[in-house]
Amino acid sequence: MRTRGPMLTLLAVLAVGLAVFAVNTVLAGGPADEPAVTATAQSGSAGSDGYGAPAEAPTAQAPQAAPQAQAAPEAAAPQQAPQQAAPAVTDSAFAGRSAGNEVTVAMGVDGDKVVAYVCDGKQVESWFEGTVNGGKLQLSGVDGDLTADATNQAVFGTVAVGDKSWPFSAQPEDAPAGTATDRAVLKKLGTA
């Protein structure tokens, strides 16, 4: 019976120790709240804390991973907006100047027809007639031609008169009384 006494005492101490460990684990958060062992700690190399843990706590890295995971589906889905062609130029009048301010340009659009007037106030005075196809203007005159790309907001192109040519731009203008393709209207816009 003497051998049973110390054995029972040892078992009693072990049972009390396990009970205290279980209570501490539940109250203190226990091993479930501890960070997982990192690759650095497993390889045996020491981190900044001397025990193989990285300089930053693993819990600081977890929130960074979540937004990246959420952003991945958005990045994977192609964002394809429907390609819409620039709106064709509609009935309106435009007035502008060449890039070097050598000539003024006035033009009027009516349906698929376009008329333009170009002058420098001294020697150059030329009329052009042509068509609009989508946003492309193609005009010709007695002594030159005019090509341009147009939208309802602006016209950009090149006009040639005789042996000279100039790049130009023109913006929408309120046409004076009359239609935008009326020669008097365009002449007034071109000399303004």
Disulfide bonds with the S-S distance in Angstrom:
none
